[in-house]
Amino acid sequence: MKKILTILGAITLIGTSTTSLVACDNIVEYTSEKLSQLKEENKINTANQEIRDNLEWIAPQEKPFNSVGDYKYYIIIWRGAKNDNWKIKKYKNIGYSNNNTINGIISHTKIDKSYSGAYLYRNEFDLSANKTREHTTWIEDNETFFKSVYRWNGEEQKLPDLDIDKNGNVKVNKE
């Protein structure tokens, strides 16, 4: 009887571990058609044609935060805890250099701080929101901590004045 219980316990343990492991791999990858459709659906509703043409919704699978950097501005809608209000943060993606390393290890760059004291970080290839018990990366998140990310493809001098409503939806100020 002891052997049977031991075997059943081991099977349960292996089954639980495998289920947990599979559940971790839930990163959404869109087809090119679906990605184009989502970009169109997530365009900001504004009369300003320049903003409509240059403010592009970005999916995590596009991985814009690499070590080289594209020197473009990103508008990040995020929060540090599930009960925080949404925040909007403009961030210039300058990439990483030797100046961003400590003893050869690439350091995280703090971008913003939430109402609850959590930090928005830029690490080597992603964004992350980190508080003591709650942590996620943009790639792994399901809109709990990251509502959306937009890239400004226009001139830096024409970076739009954006705001968000209480639901985290982006809008143009004074419209």
C-alpha positions, 0 to 999 in steps of 0.5 A: 500500500505504501508503494502505491501511495508513493507512486501516486504521489510522484505521478501527481507531483510530476503532473503538477510540475508539467502543468505549471511549466506549460502554463508559463509558456503563454506568450501571445504571438500574432500572425502578420495579418492579426498584428496589422489588424490590431495596429489598426484597431489600436490607433488613437482616435484623433483628428490630428493626421500626423498623430494618426500616421506616426503613433504606432501601437506596438505588440510585445512580440515586436521586441523593440527594446533591444541592446542597440536602441532605435532612439525613438520615443515610446509611450508606455501605459502601465501600473505597478500594482493591480489596484493602482491607477494607470500611468502614462510615461514617455521613454526614449529608447537609447539602448544599452552601452558599456555605461549601463553595466556593473561588473560586466552585467547589464543593469536595469534602468528605472523609468518611472515609479507608480503610485504604490511604489513599484518601479517600471524598469527597462532591462536588456530586452524588455520592460518590467514592472516590479513591486515586492510581491508583484512582478511581470515583464511586458512580454509575459503580461496580459494587460494587468500591468501594461495596458499598451505601448506606442512608438512615436515614428515622427520627429522628436520636436513634434512628440504629441501631448498625450494623456489617459483616461481612468481606464488607461485609454490614450487620448490627445490632450486638448481634444 
